[in-house]
Amino acid sequence: MHALIAPWQYGFMQRAVLELALVGLVAGVLGCWLVFYELAYSAESLAHALLPGLVGATLLGLPLLLGAFAGIGAAALAIAVAAAVPTVGRDTAVAVVVTALFGLGVLLALAPGSPPGIQSLLFGDPLAVTDGDLVTAAVLSAAALLSLAVLHRVLLAVGFDRGSVRALGLRPLAVELALLALLAVAILVAVQALGNLLVVAILIGPAATARLLTRRMRPMMTVSVATAIGGSVSGLYLSYYAGLAAGASIAIVLVGAYAAALAVAGRPTVKMRPATIKS
């Protein structure tokens, strides 16, 4: 019992677990939609493309939310310009732009003149979460979860039958853009804990694990949230007792959970197809 309770006597550990619980709620639910819509790679690309905006906002003393949306706009414009070149395909344009933006963000974050602590945008540090960070995360998490609840039926309809939803007055492109906007918000919530490099682990890992164990959307979300929060708490224990970085420890545990689910499921990962998921 002492080994279980000891880590939580410290305020920084209490704040870390609260922050990660909020992150797990949002990432667990949103991650299921990202897997359902086959947007896992897009999630990683967007996380990396946002880095210059996040670093720039930090350096200028502006809200991270403003920096995130500035990063999205810059990435979208750069991809559109690169894709317009006749000899450059869209996939190549996305790869070049995302790599360039990520490299720019790393250079800014690791520059000698950058203030101390800005490197946490890269690697995260849940043990450095403040009360203000918790309030911001709670507000953003509530907004994201409310939006996902409102969009639940629309997301299901578009995911199941994209070709026919126009007859219902739905626009698939608008729905996917809304999903990507919520992804940007989720990255903002999670970047303090896991950083830009590891945030995809909690956005995709728990949902991919749940995908191996269930094929109905609501149970999938339940398993995903439980995996995200349970993996985060386990990662904090690993960090506390093994003296490892907290963000990396959480990522390792989440990957381990996926490997265990894969072994239990007894089948290889299959490409996600909307028709295989039920409401």
C-alpha atoms as a printed R data frame, in Angstrom:
    type eleno elety resid chain resno       x       y       z
1   ATOM     1    CA   MET     A     1   0.000   0.000   0.000
2   ATOM     2    CA   HIS     A     2   2.863   2.377   0.756
3   ATOM     3    CA   ALA     A     3   4.302   1.839  -2.713
4   ATOM     4    CA   LEU     A     4   0.912   2.641  -4.266
5   ATOM     5    CA   ILE     A     5   0.208   5.718  -2.160
6   ATOM     6    CA   ALA     A     6   3.679   7.235  -1.792
7   ATOM     7    CA   PRO     A     7   3.846   9.049  -5.179
8   ATOM     8    CA   TRP     A     8   0.595  10.931  -4.550
9   ATOM     9    CA   GLN     A     9   1.746  12.718  -1.412
10  ATOM    10    CA   TYR     A    10   3.422  15.306  -3.614
11  ATOM    11    CA   GLY     A    11   1.508  18.204  -5.133
12  ATOM    12    CA   PHE     A    12   3.278  17.933  -8.504
13  ATOM    13    CA   MET     A    13   2.218  14.298  -8.823
14  ATOM    14    CA   GLN     A    14  -1.388  15.173  -7.937
15  ATOM    15    CA   ARG     A    15  -1.464  17.921 -10.565
16  ATOM    16    CA   ALA     A    16   0.150  15.602 -13.114
17  ATOM    17    CA   VAL     A    17  -2.471  12.879 -12.672
18  ATOM    18    CA   LEU     A    18  -5.316  15.403 -12.909
19  ATOM    19    CA   GLU     A    19  -3.840  16.846 -16.099
20  ATOM    20    CA   LEU     A    20  -3.388  13.385 -17.595
21  ATOM    21    CA   ALA     A    21  -6.936  12.394 -16.641
22  ATOM    22    CA   LEU     A    22  -8.229  15.360 -18.668
23  ATOM    23    CA   VAL     A    23  -5.911  14.486 -21.538
24  ATOM    24    CA   GLY     A    24  -7.021  10.852 -21.393
25  ATOM    25    CA   LEU     A    25 -10.699  11.787 -21.564
26  ATOM    26    CA   VAL     A    26 -10.286  13.946 -24.651
27  ATOM    27    CA   ALA     A    27  -7.688  11.804 -26.400
28  ATOM    28    CA   GLY     A    28  -9.542   8.578 -25.649
29  ATOM    29    CA   VAL     A    29 -12.749   9.788 -27.291
30  ATOM    30    CA   LEU     A    30 -11.233  11.824 -30.117
31  ATOM    31    CA   GLY     A    31  -8.697   9.108 -30.910
32  ATOM    32    CA   CYS     A    32 -11.508   6.687 -31.778
33  ATOM    33    CA   TRP     A    33 -12.765   9.099 -34.427
34  ATOM    34    CA   LEU     A    34  -9.241   9.620 -35.756
35  ATOM    35    CA   VAL     A    35  -8.805   5.861 -36.148
36  ATOM    36    CA   PHE     A    36 -12.328   5.512 -37.572
37  ATOM    37    CA   TYR     A    37 -11.659   8.206 -40.197
38  ATOM    38    CA   GLU     A    38  -8.145   6.874 -40.891
39  ATOM    39    CA   LEU     A    39  -6.574  10.146 -39.784
40  ATOM    40    CA   ALA     A    40  -3.782   8.726 -37.607
41  ATOM    41    CA   TYR     A    41  -1.052   9.974 -39.955
42  ATOM    42    CA   SER     A    42  -2.820  13.319 -40.265
43  ATOM    43    CA   ALA     A    43  -2.772  13.601 -36.477
44  ATOM    44    CA   GLU     A    44   0.991  13.148 -36.393
45  ATOM    45    CA   SER     A    45   1.488  15.569 -39.287
46  ATOM    46    CA   LEU     A    46  -0.705  18.216 -37.686
47  ATOM    47    CA   ALA     A    47   1.056  17.872 -34.333
48  ATOM    48    CA   HIS     A    48   4.427  18.465 -35.985
49  ATOM    49    CA   ALA     A    49   3.152  21.288 -38.193
50  ATOM    50    CA   LEU     A    50   1.800  23.126 -35.143
51  ATOM    51    CA   LEU     A    51   5.183  23.271 -33.439
52  ATOM    52    CA   PRO     A    52   6.420  26.606 -34.920
53  ATOM    53    CA   GLY     A    53   3.137  28.277 -33.994
54  ATOM    54    CA   LEU     A    54   3.307  26.954 -30.429
55  ATOM    55    CA   VAL     A    55   6.939  27.997 -30.019
56  ATOM    56    CA   GLY     A    56   6.290  31.403 -31.593
57  ATOM    57    CA   ALA     A    57   3.326  32.034 -29.297
58  ATOM    58    CA   THR     A    58   5.443  31.099 -26.269
59  ATOM    59    CA   LEU     A    59   8.286  33.396 -27.307
60  ATOM    60    CA   LEU     A    60   5.888  36.303 -27.910
61  ATOM    61    CA   GLY     A    61   3.919  35.705 -24.723
62  ATOM    62    CA   LEU     A    62   0.718  34.950 -26.656
63  ATOM    63    CA   PRO     A    63  -1.876  32.218 -25.883
64  ATOM    64    CA   LEU     A    64  -0.910  28.798 -27.212
65  ATOM    65    CA   LEU     A    65  -4.361  28.494 -28.791
66  ATOM    66    CA   LEU     A    66  -3.596  31.493 -31.000
67  ATOM    67    CA   GLY     A    67  -0.240  29.999 -31.952
68  ATOM    68    CA   ALA     A    68  -1.848  26.661 -32.778
69  ATOM    69    CA   PHE     A    69  -4.370  28.146 -35.190
70  ATOM    70    CA   ALA     A    70  -1.674  30.347 -36.740
71  ATOM    71    CA   GLY     A    71   0.355  27.173 -37.266
72  ATOM    72    CA   ILE     A    72  -2.600  25.429 -38.892
73  ATOM    73    CA   GLY     A    73  -3.151  28.352 -41.254
74  ATOM    74    CA   ALA     A    74   0.526  28.540 -42.203
75  ATOM    75    CA   ALA     A    75   0.688  24.777 -42.801
76  ATOM    76    CA   ALA     A    76  -2.469  24.756 -44.936
77  ATOM    77    CA   LEU     A    77  -1.206  27.684 -47.049
78  ATOM    78    CA   ALA     A    78   2.238  26.155 -47.504
79  ATOM    79    CA   ILE     A    79   0.772  22.785 -48.518
80  ATOM    80    CA   ALA     A    80  -1.570  24.457 -51.008
81  ATOM    81    CA   VAL     A    81   1.320  26.392 -52.578
82  ATOM    82    CA   ALA     A    82   3.602  23.337 -52.743
83  ATOM    83    CA   ALA     A    83   0.839  21.107 -54.149
84  ATOM    84    CA   ALA     A    84   0.178  23.652 -56.908
85  ATOM    85    CA   VAL     A    85   3.601  22.939 -58.414
86  ATOM    86    CA   PRO     A    86   2.925  20.579 -61.360
87  ATOM    87    CA   THR     A    87   5.851  18.267 -60.599
88  ATOM    88    CA   VAL     A    88   5.048  17.924 -56.878
89  ATOM    89    CA   GLY     A    89   2.264  15.597 -55.723
90  ATOM    90    CA   ARG     A    90   0.057  16.351 -52.736
91  ATOM    91    CA   ASP     A    91   1.602  13.628 -50.557
92  ATOM    92    CA   THR     A    92   5.067  14.962 -51.315
93  ATOM    93    CA   ALA     A    93   3.908  18.511 -50.586
94  ATOM    94    CA   VAL     A    94   2.510  17.466 -47.201
95  ATOM    95    CA   ALA     A    95   5.712  15.598 -46.291
96  ATOM    96    CA   VAL     A    96   7.974  18.489 -47.299
97  ATOM    97    CA   VAL     A    97   5.908  21.173 -45.553
98  ATOM    98    CA   VAL     A    98   5.403  19.223 -42.323
99  ATOM    99    CA   THR     A    99   9.106  18.312 -42.140
100 ATOM   100    CA   ALA     A   100  10.147  21.909 -42.814
101 ATOM   101    CA   LEU     A   101   7.741  23.333 -40.210
102 ATOM   102    CA   PHE     A   102   8.775  20.780 -37.619
103 ATOM   103    CA   GLY     A   103  12.448  21.545 -38.243
104 ATOM   104    CA   LEU     A   104  11.754  25.270 -37.895
105 ATOM   105    CA   GLY     A   105   9.938  24.676 -34.612
106 ATOM   106    CA   VAL     A   106  12.822  22.595 -33.248
107 ATOM   107    CA   LEU     A   107  15.354  25.276 -34.234
108 ATOM   108    CA   LEU     A   108  13.318  27.947 -32.451
109 ATOM   109    CA   ALA     A   109  12.767  25.801 -29.366
110 ATOM   110    CA   LEU     A   110  16.421  24.777 -29.028
111 ATOM   111    CA   ALA     A   111  17.986  28.130 -29.989
112 ATOM   112    CA   PRO     A   112  20.459  29.472 -27.381
113 ATOM   113    CA   GLY     A   113  18.334  32.570 -26.887
114 ATOM   114    CA   SER     A   114  15.135  30.651 -26.142
115 ATOM   115    CA   PRO     A   115  13.863  30.985 -22.562
116 ATOM   116    CA   PRO     A   116  14.361  28.022 -20.185
117 ATOM   117    CA   GLY     A   117  11.546  25.487 -20.246
118 ATOM   118    CA   ILE     A   118  10.421  26.077 -23.826
119 ATOM   119    CA   GLN     A   119  11.918  22.688 -24.730
120 ATOM   120    CA   SER     A   120   9.006  21.155 -22.816
121 ATOM   121    CA   LEU     A   121   6.925  21.822 -25.943
122 ATOM   122    CA   LEU     A   122   9.008  19.100 -27.595
123 ATOM   123    CA   PHE     A   123   9.183  16.471 -24.879
124 ATOM   124    CA   GLY     A   124   6.512  17.512 -22.375
125 ATOM   125    CA   ASP     A   125   6.695  17.459 -18.596
126 ATOM   126    CA   PRO     A   126   3.502  16.532 -16.727
127 ATOM   127    CA   LEU     A   127   5.337  17.006 -13.432
128 ATOM   128    CA   ALA     A   128   5.649  20.733 -14.180
129 ATOM   129    CA   VAL     A   129   1.904  21.339 -14.588
130 ATOM   130    CA   THR     A   130   0.603  24.364 -12.681
131 ATOM   131    CA   ASP     A   131  -2.854  25.162 -11.349
132 ATOM   132    CA   GLY     A   132  -3.301  27.564 -14.275
133 ATOM   133    CA   ASP     A   133  -2.451  24.775 -16.714
134 ATOM   134    CA   LEU     A   134  -5.090  22.590 -15.079
135 ATOM   135    CA   VAL     A   135  -7.756  25.271 -15.450
136 ATOM   136    CA   THR     A   136  -6.871  25.788 -19.127
137 ATOM   137    CA   ALA     A   137  -6.876  22.042 -19.767
138 ATOM   138    CA   ALA     A   138 -10.248  21.647 -18.025
139 ATOM   139    CA   VAL     A   139 -11.860  24.405 -20.116
140 ATOM   140    CA   LEU     A   140 -10.458  23.120 -23.412
141 ATOM   141    CA   SER     A   141 -11.308  19.515 -22.536
142 ATOM   142    CA   ALA     A   142 -14.903  20.391 -21.674
143 ATOM   143    CA   ALA     A   143 -15.291  22.334 -24.921
144 ATOM   144    CA   ALA     A   144 -13.818  19.486 -26.985
145 ATOM   145    CA   LEU     A   145 -15.936  16.787 -25.320
146 ATOM   146    CA   LEU     A   146 -19.095  18.869 -25.685
147 ATOM   147    CA   SER     A   147 -18.348  19.406 -29.380
148 ATOM   148    CA   LEU     A   148 -17.740  15.688 -29.889
149 ATOM   149    CA   ALA     A   149 -21.032  14.865 -28.167
150 ATOM   150    CA   VAL     A   150 -22.907  17.297 -30.416
151 ATOM   151    CA   LEU     A   151 -21.187  15.929 -33.547
152 ATOM   152    CA   HIS     A   152 -21.488  12.237 -32.602
153 ATOM   153    CA   ARG     A   153 -24.351  11.311 -34.959
154 ATOM   154    CA   VAL     A   154 -22.961  13.447 -37.779
155 ATOM   155    CA   LEU     A   155 -19.529  11.854 -37.451
156 ATOM   156    CA   LEU     A   156 -21.091   8.387 -37.529
157 ATOM   157    CA   ALA     A   157 -23.209   9.211 -40.584
158 ATOM   158    CA   VAL     A   158 -20.300  10.615 -42.588
159 ATOM   159    CA   GLY     A   159 -17.962   7.818 -41.515
160 ATOM   160    CA   PHE     A   160 -20.392   5.056 -42.522
161 ATOM   161    CA   ASP     A   161 -21.584   6.410 -45.854
162 ATOM   162    CA   ARG     A   162 -19.669   9.424 -47.060
163 ATOM   163    CA   GLY     A   163 -21.135   9.225 -50.551
164 ATOM   164    CA   SER     A   164 -24.785   9.441 -49.496
165 ATOM   165    CA   VAL     A   165 -24.730  11.968 -46.658
166 ATOM   166    CA   ARG     A   166 -25.016  14.928 -49.032
167 ATOM   167    CA   ALA     A   167 -28.635  13.925 -49.531
168 ATOM   168    CA   LEU     A   168 -29.103  14.546 -45.789
169 ATOM   169    CA   GLY     A   169 -27.655  18.039 -46.097
170 ATOM   170    CA   LEU     A   170 -24.286  17.085 -44.562
171 ATOM   171    CA   ARG     A   171 -20.938  18.165 -45.965
172 ATOM   172    CA   PRO     A   172 -18.191  15.573 -45.399
173 ATOM   173    CA   LEU     A   173 -15.384  18.109 -45.890
174 ATOM   174    CA   ALA     A   174 -16.825  20.421 -43.245
175 ATOM   175    CA   VAL     A   175 -17.151  17.499 -40.811
176 ATOM   176    CA   GLU     A   176 -13.535  16.441 -41.338
177 ATOM   177    CA   LEU     A   177 -12.338  20.033 -40.917
178 ATOM   178    CA   ALA     A   178 -14.252  20.224 -37.627
179 ATOM   179    CA   LEU     A   179 -12.572  16.982 -36.555
180 ATOM   180    CA   LEU     A   180  -9.138  18.408 -37.388
181 ATOM   181    CA   ALA     A   181  -9.950  21.594 -35.455
182 ATOM   182    CA   LEU     A   182 -10.808  19.451 -32.421
183 ATOM   183    CA   LEU     A   183  -7.543  17.587 -32.970
184 ATOM   184    CA   ALA     A   184  -5.698  20.903 -32.705
185 ATOM   185    CA   VAL     A   185  -7.467  21.596 -29.401
186 ATOM   186    CA   ALA     A   186  -6.593  18.110 -28.115
187 ATOM   187    CA   ILE     A   187  -2.941  18.669 -29.017
188 ATOM   188    CA   LEU     A   188  -3.007  21.886 -26.987
189 ATOM   189    CA   VAL     A   189  -4.434  20.004 -24.006
190 ATOM   190    CA   ALA     A   190  -1.867  17.201 -24.280
191 ATOM   191    CA   VAL     A   191   1.275  19.089 -25.304
192 ATOM   192    CA   GLN     A   192   2.091  20.183 -21.721
193 ATOM   193    CA   ALA     A   193   2.093  16.575 -20.543
194 ATOM   194    CA   LEU     A   194   3.626  14.703 -23.464
195 ATOM   195    CA   GLY     A   195   5.117  17.322 -25.738
196 ATOM   196    CA   ASN     A   196   4.888  17.646 -29.491
197 ATOM   197    CA   LEU     A   197   6.965  14.523 -30.137
198 ATOM   198    CA   LEU     A   198   4.969  12.110 -27.962
199 ATOM   199    CA   VAL     A   199   1.444  13.527 -28.117
200 ATOM   200    CA   VAL     A   200   0.414  11.086 -30.861
201 ATOM   201    CA   ALA     A   201   1.031   8.203 -28.446
202 ATOM   202    CA   ILE     A   202  -1.991   9.152 -26.332
203 ATOM   203    CA   LEU     A   203  -4.096  10.347 -29.274
204 ATOM   204    CA   ILE     A   204  -3.776   7.138 -31.304
205 ATOM   205    CA   GLY     A   205  -2.374   4.423 -29.014
206 ATOM   206    CA   PRO     A   206  -5.391   3.915 -26.710
207 ATOM   207    CA   ALA     A   207  -7.867   4.078 -29.608
208 ATOM   208    CA   ALA     A   208  -5.831   1.567 -31.604
209 ATOM   209    CA   THR     A   209  -5.748  -0.711 -28.548
210 ATOM   210    CA   ALA     A   210  -9.511  -0.418 -28.112
211 ATOM   211    CA   ARG     A   211  -9.975  -1.107 -31.822
212 ATOM   212    CA   LEU     A   212  -8.404  -4.527 -31.325
213 ATOM   213    CA   LEU     A   213 -10.809  -5.407 -28.511
214 ATOM   214    CA   THR     A   214 -14.193  -4.108 -29.699
215 ATOM   215    CA   ARG     A   215 -16.000  -3.110 -32.877
216 ATOM   216    CA   ARG     A   216 -18.760  -0.941 -31.431
217 ATOM   217    CA   MET     A   217 -18.077   2.768 -31.151
218 ATOM   218    CA   ARG     A   218 -19.277   3.497 -27.614
219 ATOM   219    CA   PRO     A   219 -17.511   0.499 -25.992
220 ATOM   220    CA   MET     A   220 -14.467   1.404 -28.075
221 ATOM   221    CA   MET     A   221 -14.480   4.898 -26.565
222 ATOM   222    CA   THR     A   222 -14.857   3.477 -23.052
223 ATOM   223    CA   VAL     A   223 -11.908   1.112 -23.493
224 ATOM   224    CA   SER     A   224  -9.857   3.863 -25.133
225 ATOM   225    CA   VAL     A   225 -10.428   6.331 -22.282
226 ATOM   226    CA   ALA     A   226  -9.695   3.649 -19.668
227 ATOM   227    CA   THR     A   227  -6.482   2.711 -21.516
228 ATOM   228    CA   ALA     A   228  -5.385   6.342 -21.835
229 ATOM   229    CA   ILE     A   229  -5.941   7.158 -18.164
230 ATOM   230    CA   GLY     A   230  -4.712   3.801 -16.850
231 ATOM   231    CA   GLY     A   231  -1.625   3.964 -19.057
232 ATOM   232    CA   SER     A   232  -0.912   7.513 -17.904
233 ATOM   233    CA   VAL     A   233  -1.133   6.568 -14.207
234 ATOM   234    CA   SER     A   234   1.039   3.496 -14.805
235 ATOM   235    CA   GLY     A   235   3.543   5.666 -16.651
236 ATOM   236    CA   LEU     A   236   3.732   8.035 -13.695
237 ATOM   237    CA   TYR     A   237   4.456   5.094 -11.387
238 ATOM   238    CA   LEU     A   238   7.183   3.913 -13.776
239 ATOM   239    CA   SER     A   239   8.662   7.405 -13.896
240 ATOM   240    CA   TYR     A   240   8.562   7.800 -10.108
241 ATOM   241    CA   TYR     A   241  10.177   4.491  -9.217
242 ATOM   242    CA   ALA     A   242  12.517   4.033 -12.185
243 ATOM   243    CA   GLY     A   243  13.651   7.653 -12.387
244 ATOM   244    CA   LEU     A   244  12.634   7.983 -16.038
245 ATOM   245    CA   ALA     A   245  11.157  10.933 -17.912
246 ATOM   246    CA   ALA     A   246   7.416  11.020 -17.230
247 ATOM   247    CA   GLY     A   247   6.245  11.695 -20.802
248 ATOM   248    CA   ALA     A   248   8.414   8.959 -22.291
249 ATOM   249    CA   SER     A   249   7.327   6.518 -19.560
250 ATOM   250    CA   ILE     A   250   3.664   7.116 -20.400
251 ATOM   251    CA   ALA     A   251   4.324   6.603 -24.110
252 ATOM   252    CA   ILE     A   252   6.127   3.323 -23.389
253 ATOM   253    CA   VAL     A   253   3.239   2.035 -21.271
254 ATOM   254    CA   LEU     A   254   0.663   2.950 -23.950
255 ATOM   255    CA   VAL     A   255   2.666   1.168 -26.638
256 ATOM   256    CA   GLY     A   256   2.993  -1.826 -24.318
257 ATOM   257    CA   ALA     A   257  -0.790  -1.833 -23.827
258 ATOM   258    CA   TYR     A   258  -1.264  -1.977 -27.587
259 ATOM   259    CA   ALA     A   259   1.206  -4.869 -27.881
260 ATOM   260    CA   ALA     A   260  -0.606  -6.756 -25.112
261 ATOM   261    CA   ALA     A   261  -3.995  -6.176 -26.760
262 ATOM   262    CA   LEU     A   262  -2.587  -7.358 -30.061
263 ATOM   263    CA   ALA     A   263  -1.363 -10.548 -28.418
264 ATOM   264    CA   VAL     A   264  -4.723 -11.112 -26.700
265 ATOM   265    CA   ALA     A   265  -6.704 -10.395 -29.852
266 ATOM   266    CA   GLY     A   266  -4.618 -12.940 -31.732
267 ATOM   267    CA   ARG     A   267  -4.805 -11.160 -35.070
268 ATOM   268    CA   PRO     A   268  -2.693  -8.611 -36.928
269 ATOM   269    CA   THR     A   269  -3.734  -4.980 -37.138
270 ATOM   270    CA   VAL     A   270  -6.138  -4.479 -40.033
271 ATOM   271    CA   LYS     A   271  -6.827  -1.328 -41.994
272 ATOM   272    CA   MET     A   272  -9.668   0.555 -40.416
273 ATOM   273    CA   ARG     A   273 -12.816   0.488 -42.529
274 ATOM   274    CA   PRO     A   274 -15.898   2.464 -41.490
275 ATOM   275    CA   ALA     A   275 -18.200  -0.437 -42.313
276 ATOM   276    CA   THR     A   276 -16.563  -2.567 -39.607
277 ATOM   277    CA   ILE     A   277 -17.567  -0.220 -36.776
278 ATOM   278    CA   LYS     A   278 -21.031  -0.121 -35.280
279 ATOM   279    CA   SER     A   279 -22.640   2.688 -33.348
